[in-house]
Amino acid sequence: MMQPVQRKSTLWPRTAMLLALTAALAGCANLAPDYTQPAAPVPASWTSQAAAQPAVGSAGPAAGEIDADHLGWREFFLDPRLQQVIAAALDHNRDLRVAALNIEKARAQYRITDADRYPSISATGSSSASRTPAELSTTGRAAVSRQQSVTVGVSAYELDFFGRLKNLSDAALESYQYQVETRRSTHISLVAEVATAWLTLASDRDLLKLAQDTYASQSRTFALSQRSHDIGTVSGVDLASQEATVESARADVARYASQVEQDLNALRLLVGADIDAALLPAGLPDTASVLPAMPAGLPSQVLLRRPDVLAAEHTLKSANADIGAARAAFFPSISLTANGGTASRTLGGLFKAGSGSWTFSPSINLPIFNAGSLRASLDSAKITRDIDVANYEKAIQTAFREVADALAVRATLDQRLDAQGKATAASEKAFRLSDARYRNGVDSYLTTLVAQRTLYSAQQTLISLRLTEQSNRITLYKVLGGGWSEQTQPMQPGGQP
């Protein structure tokens, strides 16, 4: 009676030892090629005039000298109203919400894939009963048989000798990291889009106010001219010309009023909620109060930290791991099914001495002939890797071009603003002089009309150019990776950074 008890007591240590040995043997080799980051196919730095000159646009180091490695959007966008609007967008924007949910989905998919590397242990209890009729029974009498069993074991656990499961897990992890970087890219783009929409609204409100002021001024002038025409001191031609300018200004008022409403709608869509009117700008604020100057002299190496470039690199790493999984498919795969427990004809006998039971079913699969499908799968994985290398390099080149374009615009903006400011002042002076000459009867109204239209156009251009200058700063913020400080440590699939 003691011998069955001895066999039962050694069952679980042996099973545990077997599982530990198989786990130690799994993953002995990794057939994925060693990953090497491709060289950036762009110059080491930007050589444009803007990249070589010091930062411009703010007064002194306190306003403009900001550490590029610690520049977040709250330090970049200084207007408190704009900061609150951006914060609301980060809380409510649906695109950003979808990007965050895609991270959670990719995390779950990674955990599913990674779980295949480990044994799945399950417990099973079963009970069966059958009756054999007398004519089929060997004893000539009807018989009832019963069997009860309880087992614990693993089913079809693959020993990952050649790293197939490990590489599939690595590929899923890189897909997860891709979604993390995509979410960062969406975050940076959203911040830039909200700031641009906010400033566009401010610019269009300035244009609307300009049109309203122009319409009011021209309406007063037209009213005076109409009275003068009634007494015969102003010709009908001059009166008609003035009426045309009044109606043109009125049309501009309606056009800019419509544009302001569209700007509000666009901003509400980006924010994903209604916006307090107190947070909306009445007009374009000064540059220094909204955006600090961008640091100059930055190496192009910073582009490797842009989220879209990092996302492309994670895709490349995933393809690299897929090559290892495709190579491992050429080699034998070994699967184990094992369980141990107790079995008895009666429920009460399940845990008596001598009731122990176990099964061990290893299997091996050796590819012999598959019509070249494995080779084709490996070739496809390698080609995919080469495609992803090209896409990664293209992402860097595109990023370099975007920064270079923004710097090219930056290089001439100060000159353009200065020239346009002086041109507007000169146009205003020309209008005052021509208006005085008209009122004194020296010139016809045609000269005044041309000067008035020139001034109005110059004022509109100056407002648009101020928006261009501030939009250029936002573009630099975006194309340089959100000021770098938007980077966060890559989150692990378990949720910890």
KOLTI-72413 format. One line per field, with one value per residue (C-alpha): x, y, z; residue in one letter. Coordinates in nm, 2 decimals, padded with zeros to 4 digits. Example, Ala and Ser with C-alpha at 12.3 -4.5 7.8 and 13.67 -1.06 7.14 Angstrom:
c1 01.23/01.37
c2 -00.45/-00.11
c3 00.78/00.71
res a/s
END
This chain:
c1 00.00/00.29/00.43/00.15/00.18/00.55/00.47/00.21/00.44/00.70/00.46/00.44/00.82/00.89/00.63/00.76/01.12/01.01/00.84/01.14/01.37/01.15/01.13/01.51/01.56/01.30/01.44/01.80/01.85/01.73/01.75/01.65/01.93/02.11/01.93/02.14/01.99/02.01/02.23/02.02/02.04/02.04/02.31/02.44/02.28/02.08/02.29/02.02/02.05/01.79/01.97/02.30/02.17/02.07/01.72/01.50/01.15/01.18/01.38/01.67/01.76/01.48/01.22/01.40/01.68/01.49/01.66/01.55/01.57/01.31/01.07/00.71/00.40/00.32/00.66/00.63/00.28/00.28/-00.07/-00.27/-00.59/-00.43/-00.28/-00.63/-00.77/-00.49/-00.54/-00.92/-00.83/-00.60/-00.88/-01.17/-01.03/-01.16/-00.86/-00.63/-00.88/-00.87/-00.49/-00.49/-00.73/-00.52/-00.23/-00.45/-00.55/-00.19/-00.09/-00.36/-00.25/00.11/00.01/-00.18/00.11/00.36/00.15/00.22/00.58/00.48/00.30/-00.08/-00.16/-00.52/-00.70/-00.97/-01.22/-01.44/-01.70/-01.84/-02.09/-02.19/-02.43/-02.36/-02.67/-02.67/-02.65/-02.33/-02.17/-01.91/-02.07/-02.42/-02.55/-02.60/-02.31/-02.27/-01.92/-01.82/-01.49/-01.39/-01.07/-00.89/-00.59/-00.36/-00.13/-00.02/-00.15/00.05/00.32/00.58/00.94/01.08/01.43/01.47/01.31/01.00/00.76/01.01/01.04/00.66/00.64/00.91/00.72/00.40/00.60/00.73/00.38/00.28/00.56/00.46/00.11/00.28/00.47/00.17/-00.02/00.27/00.26/-00.12/-00.06/00.20/-00.01/-00.32/-00.13/00.00/-00.34/-00.52/-00.26/-00.28/-00.66/-00.66/-00.42/-00.61/-00.93/-00.73/-00.61/-00.95/-01.10/-00.83/-00.92/-01.29/-01.22/-01.02/-01.30/-01.56/-01.34/-01.29/-01.66/-01.75/-01.49/-01.59/-01.96/-01.90/-01.70/-01.97/-02.24/-02.05/-01.98/-02.35/-02.45/-02.18/-02.31/-02.66/-02.52/-02.31/-01.96/-01.89/-01.93/-02.15/-01.85/-01.67/-01.99/-02.03/-01.67/-01.71/-02.03/-01.84/-01.57/-01.84/-02.01/-01.68/-01.60/-01.94/-01.89/-01.55/-01.73/-01.97/-01.70/-01.47/-01.77/-01.84/-01.48/-01.46/-01.76/-01.59/-01.28/-01.48/-01.64/-01.29/-01.16/-01.45/-01.40/-01.04/-01.11/-01.40/-01.62/-01.75/-01.50/-01.55/-01.56/-01.32/-01.05/-01.09/-00.86/-01.00/-00.70/-00.35/-00.14/00.23/00.46/00.66/00.35/00.24/00.55/00.91/01.19/01.30/01.66/01.90/02.20/02.03/02.18/01.96/02.02/01.72/01.50/01.56/01.36/01.05/00.76/00.68/01.05/01.05/00.73/00.89/01.18/00.96/00.80/01.14/01.23/00.91/01.00/01.34/01.18/00.95/01.25/01.36/01.02/01.03/01.37/01.26/00.98/01.25/01.35/01.16/00.91/00.85/00.52/00.45/00.12/00.14/-00.09/-00.10/-00.38/-00.59/-00.85/-01.09/-01.42/-01.58/-01.56/-01.44/-01.15/-00.99/-00.75/-00.68/-00.34/-00.27/-00.51/-00.24/-00.24/-00.03/00.02/00.31/00.27/00.56/00.53/00.77/00.69/00.97/00.91/01.00/00.82/00.60/00.64/00.86/00.61/00.86/01.12/00.87/00.76/01.12/01.18/00.86/00.98/01.31/01.15/00.92/01.22/01.38/01.06/01.05/01.42/01.33/01.02/01.23/01.49/01.21/01.06/01.39/01.43/01.07/01.13/01.45/01.27/00.99/01.24/01.44/01.13/01.03/01.38/01.38/01.06/01.20/01.51/01.32/01.02/01.18/01.27/00.92/00.76/00.98/00.93/00.55/00.53/00.71/00.50/00.18/00.31/00.40/00.06/-00.12/00.08/00.00/-00.37/-00.37/-00.19/-00.41/-00.73/-00.61/-00.54/-00.88/-01.06/-00.87/-00.96/-00.61/-00.66/-00.95/-01.11/-00.95/-00.61/-00.76/-00.94/-00.62/-00.44/-00.72/-00.73/-00.35/-00.36/-00.64/-00.45/-00.13/-00.30/-00.46/-00.12/00.05/-00.21/-00.17/00.21/00.20/-00.01/00.24/00.53/00.35/00.24/00.60/00.70/00.42/00.54/00.90/00.76/00.58/00.84/01.12/00.92/00.71/01.00/01.15/01.01/00.69/00.88/00.79/00.96/00.83/00.56/00.59/00.29/00.22/00.15/00.46/00.71
c2 00.00/00.24/00.21/00.39/00.67/00.71/00.73/01.00/01.21/01.23/01.32/01.70/01.76/01.58/01.78/02.10/02.00/01.92/02.25/02.44/02.26/02.33/02.70/02.72/02.55/02.78/03.08/02.95/03.11/03.43/03.43/03.80/04.01/04.25/04.59/04.88/05.22/05.35/05.66/05.98/06.08/06.45/06.71/06.74/07.09/07.35/07.60/07.86/08.22/08.17/07.87/08.06/08.38/08.42/08.38/08.67/08.80/08.86/09.09/08.96/08.62/08.61/08.61/08.42/08.21/07.89/07.55/07.35/07.02/07.13/07.34/07.23/07.38/07.57/07.74/07.79/07.94/08.22/08.37/08.24/08.23/08.02/07.79/07.72/07.66/07.41/07.23/07.20/07.05/06.80/06.69/06.67/06.63/06.31/06.24/06.24/06.02/05.77/05.78/05.70/05.41/05.27/05.26/05.05/04.82/04.77/04.70/04.43/04.28/04.27/04.10/03.84/03.77/03.76/03.51/03.25/03.23/03.08/02.76/02.78/02.59/02.48/02.25/02.01/01.81/01.55/01.29/01.02/00.73/00.47/00.17/-00.15/-00.37/-00.73/-00.87/-00.67/-00.73/-01.00/-01.11/-01.14/-00.88/-00.50/-00.30/00.06/00.21/00.55/00.75/01.06/01.26/01.58/01.69/01.99/02.04/02.23/02.19/02.23/02.44/02.53/02.52/02.84/02.70/02.93/03.24/03.24/03.33/03.58/03.76/03.77/03.92/04.18/04.27/04.32/04.53/04.76/04.79/04.91/05.16/05.28/05.37/05.55/05.77/05.82/05.95/06.19/06.31/06.36/06.55/06.79/06.84/06.92/07.17/07.34/07.33/07.48/07.76/07.83/07.84/08.07/08.31/08.29/08.39/08.68/08.79/08.77/08.97/09.24/09.23/09.26/09.55/09.72/09.66/09.80/10.11/10.16/10.13/10.37/10.63/10.60/10.62/10.95/11.08/10.97/11.14/11.47/11.44/11.37/11.70/11.87/11.72/11.85/12.20/12.14/12.14/11.77/11.61/11.31/11.11/11.16/11.08/10.76/10.66/10.72/10.52/10.23/10.23/10.24/09.93/09.75/09.81/09.69/09.37/09.32/09.36/09.08/08.86/08.89/08.85/08.52/08.42/08.49/08.26/07.99/08.03/07.98/07.67/07.53/07.61/07.44/07.13/07.11/07.17/06.92/07.14/07.50/07.77/08.04/08.38/08.52/08.29/08.41/08.68/09.02/09.06/08.95/09.00/09.10/08.82/08.83/08.78/08.47/08.29/08.30/08.30/07.97/07.87/07.88/07.66/07.33/07.01/06.80/06.51/06.64/06.52/06.16/06.24/06.35/06.12/06.04/05.95/05.73/05.57/05.49/05.34/05.12/04.99/04.91/04.72/04.53/04.42/04.32/04.09/03.94/03.83/03.63/03.47/03.38/03.22/03.02/02.87/02.67/02.47/02.20/02.31/02.10/02.12/01.96/01.85/01.71/01.68/01.51/01.44/01.16/00.93/00.69/00.51/00.68/01.05/00.95/00.75/01.05/01.14/00.79/00.63/00.48/00.71/00.93/00.96/01.15/01.19/01.33/01.39/01.56/01.63/01.76/01.92/01.92/02.11/01.89/02.02/02.33/02.44/02.73/02.91/02.94/03.08/03.32/03.43/03.50/03.70/03.89/03.98/04.10/04.31/04.46/04.55/04.72/04.91/05.02/05.14/05.35/05.49/05.57/05.75/05.94/06.04/06.20/06.37/06.50/06.63/06.80/06.97/07.09/07.25/07.39/07.55/07.70/07.84/07.98/08.17/08.27/08.42/08.70/08.76/09.04/09.22/09.17/09.29/09.60/09.68/09.63/09.84/10.13/10.08/10.10/10.42/10.57/10.47/10.64/10.96/10.95/10.91/11.20/11.43/11.33/11.37/11.72/11.81/11.68/11.88/12.19/12.14/12.07/11.70/11.50/11.23/10.96/11.03/11.01/10.69/10.52/10.63/10.50/10.16/10.14/10.21/09.96/09.69/09.77/09.74/09.41/09.28/09.39/09.20/08.89/08.91/08.93/08.61/08.45/08.54/08.38/08.08/08.03/08.00/07.74/07.55/07.54/07.41/07.14/07.03/07.02/06.77/06.99/07.16/06.82/06.83/06.68/06.35/06.11/05.80/05.50/05.34/04.97/04.75/04.69/05.06/05.18/05.43
c3 00.00/00.05/-00.31/-00.49/-00.23/-00.32/-00.70/-00.63/-00.42/-00.69/-00.98/-00.92/-00.86/-01.18/-01.37/-01.23/-01.32/-01.68/-01.72/-01.58/-01.82/-02.12/-02.03/-01.99/-02.33/-02.51/-02.69/-02.71/-03.05/-03.22/-03.59/-03.64/-03.80/-03.57/-03.59/-03.71/-03.73/-04.09/-04.14/-04.17/-04.55/-04.48/-04.41/-04.05/-04.01/-04.18/-04.37/-04.44/-04.33/-04.06/-03.91/-03.89/-03.73/-03.36/-03.24/-03.32/-03.22/-02.85/-02.63/-02.44/-02.30/-02.05/-02.32/-02.60/-02.46/-02.38/-02.33/-02.64/-02.45/-02.20/-02.41/-02.36/-02.51/-02.20/-02.22/-02.60/-02.61/-02.35/-02.37/-02.08/-02.29/-02.56/-02.29/-02.16/-02.51/-02.59/-02.25/-02.33/-02.67/-02.52/-02.29/-02.54/-02.89/-03.05/-03.27/-02.97/-02.78/-03.07/-03.07/-02.70/-02.75/-03.03/-02.78/-02.54/-02.82/-02.93/-02.57/-02.55/-02.88/-02.76/-02.44/-02.64/-02.87/-02.58/-02.38/-02.65/-02.53/-02.20/-02.10/-02.06/-01.74/-01.69/-01.45/-01.57/-01.39/-01.56/-01.48/-01.71/-01.67/-01.92/-01.92/-02.12/-02.19/-02.09/-02.45/-02.51/-02.17/-02.13/-01.81/-01.95/-01.72/-01.76/-01.63/-01.53/-01.54/-01.40/-01.41/-01.23/-01.30/-01.20/-01.40/-01.42/-01.72/-02.03/-02.38/-02.71/-02.55/-02.82/-02.73/-02.88/-02.97/-03.26/-03.14/-03.35/-03.07/-02.93/-03.26/-03.30/-02.95/-03.04/-03.35/-03.16/-02.90/-03.18/-03.32/-02.97/-02.96/-03.31/-03.16/-02.87/-03.12/-03.33/-03.03/-02.96/-03.32/-03.29/-02.97/-03.12/-03.44/-03.23/-03.02/-03.34/-03.51/-03.21/-03.18/-03.55/-03.55/-03.24/-03.41/-03.74/-03.55/-03.40/-03.74/-03.90/-03.62/-03.68/-04.05/-03.96/-03.74/-04.01/-04.26/-04.01/-03.94/-04.31/-04.38/-04.10/-04.22/-04.58/-04.49/-04.31/-04.61/-04.85/-04.64/-04.65/-05.02/-05.09/-04.91/-05.11/-05.43/-05.35/-05.34/-05.65/-05.51/-05.57/-05.91/-05.97/-06.08/-05.75/-05.56/-05.75/-05.69/-05.32/-05.31/-05.48/-05.21/-04.94/-05.08/-05.13/-04.76/-04.66/-04.86/-04.68/-04.35/-04.44/-04.58/-04.27/-04.04/-04.21/-04.19/-03.82/-03.76/-03.97/-03.76/-03.45/-03.58/-03.68/-03.33/-03.16/-03.37/-03.27/-02.90/-02.91/-02.69/-02.66/-02.57/-02.32/-02.50/-02.25/-02.39/-02.75/-02.88/-02.99/-03.22/-03.29/-02.97/-02.98/-03.08/-02.76/-02.55/-02.74/-02.87/-02.76/-03.02/-03.16/-03.07/-03.36/-03.46/-03.41/-03.56/-03.79/-03.55/-03.35/-03.63/-03.51/-03.21/-03.40/-03.32/-03.68/-03.74/-03.43/-03.54/-03.88/-03.69/-03.48/-03.80/-03.93/-03.61/-03.63/-03.98/-03.86/-03.60/-03.86/-04.05/-03.75/-03.72/-04.09/-04.06/-03.76/-03.96/-04.16/-03.85/-03.65/-03.40/-03.08/-02.89/-02.55/-02.40/-02.05/-01.75/-01.42/-01.17/-01.02/-01.17/-01.01/-01.07/-00.77/-00.66/-00.32/-00.46/-00.64/-00.37/-00.24/-00.27/-00.61/-00.80/-00.96/-01.34/-01.60/-01.97/-02.16/-02.54/-02.72/-03.09/-03.35/-03.68/-03.94/-04.27/-04.56/-04.87/-04.89/-05.25/-05.16/-04.93/-04.64/-04.87/-05.02/-04.67/-04.58/-04.90/-04.83/-04.48/-04.62/-04.88/-04.63/-04.42/-04.71/-04.78/-04.42/-04.44/-04.74/-04.56/-04.25/-04.46/-04.65/-04.31/-04.21/-04.55/-04.53/-04.18/-04.29/-04.58/-04.35/-04.11/-04.40/-04.55/-04.22/-04.17/-04.52/-04.44/-04.10/-04.27/-04.44/-04.21/-04.02/-04.34/-04.48/-04.16/-04.14/-04.51/-04.49/-04.17/-04.35/-04.66/-04.46/-04.29/-04.62/-04.77/-04.47/-04.53/-04.90/-04.83/-04.58/-04.83/-05.13/-04.92/-04.81/-05.17/-05.28/-05.01/-05.12/-05.48/-05.60/-05.71/-05.83/-05.61/-05.83/-05.67/-05.32/-05.41/-05.53/-05.22/-05.00/-05.16/-05.14/-04.77/-04.71/-04.90/-04.71/-04.37/-04.47/-04.59/-04.26/-04.05/-04.27/-04.25/-03.87/-03.88/-04.11/-03.87/-03.57/-03.78/-03.88/-03.52/-03.47/-03.77/-03.63/-03.30/-03.49/-03.74/-03.47/-03.28/-03.05/-02.89/-02.80/-02.45/-02.56/-02.57/-02.30/-02.20/-02.40/-02.20/-02.13/-02.23/-01.86/-01.83/-01.65/-01.82
res m/m/q/p/v/q/r/k/s/t/l/w/p/r/t/a/m/l/l/a/l/t/a/a/l/a/g/c/a/n/l/a/p/d/y/t/q/p/a/a/p/v/p/a/s/w/t/s/q/a/a/a/q/p/a/v/g/s/a/g/p/a/a/g/e/i/d/a/d/h/l/g/w/r/e/f/f/l/d/p/r/l/q/q/v/i/a/a/a/l/d/h/n/r/d/l/r/v/a/a/l/n/i/e/k/a/r/a/q/y/r/i/t/d/a/d/r/y/p/s/i/s/a/t/g/s/s/s/a/s/r/t/p/a/e/l/s/t/t/g/r/a/a/v/s/r/q/q/s/v/t/v/g/v/s/a/y/e/l/d/f/f/g/r/l/k/n/l/s/d/a/a/l/e/s/y/q/y/q/v/e/t/r/r/s/t/h/i/s/l/v/a/e/v/a/t/a/w/l/t/l/a/s/d/r/d/l/l/k/l/a/q/d/t/y/a/s/q/s/r/t/f/a/l/s/q/r/s/h/d/i/g/t/v/s/g/v/d/l/a/s/q/e/a/t/v/e/s/a/r/a/d/v/a/r/y/a/s/q/v/e/q/d/l/n/a/l/r/l/l/v/g/a/d/i/d/a/a/l/l/p/a/g/l/p/d/t/a/s/v/l/p/a/m/p/a/g/l/p/s/q/v/l/l/r/r/p/d/v/l/a/a/e/h/t/l/k/s/a/n/a/d/i/g/a/a/r/a/a/f/f/p/s/i/s/l/t/a/n/g/g/t/a/s/r/t/l/g/g/l/f/k/a/g/s/g/s/w/t/f/s/p/s/i/n/l/p/i/f/n/a/g/s/l/r/a/s/l/d/s/a/k/i/t/r/d/i/d/v/a/n/y/e/k/a/i/q/t/a/f/r/e/v/a/d/a/l/a/v/r/a/t/l/d/q/r/l/d/a/q/g/k/a/t/a/a/s/e/k/a/f/r/l/s/d/a/r/y/r/n/g/v/d/s/y/l/t/t/l/v/a/q/r/t/l/y/s/a/q/q/t/l/i/s/l/r/l/t/e/q/s/n/r/i/t/l/y/k/v/l/g/g/g/w/s/e/q/t/q/p/m/q/p/g/g/q/p
END
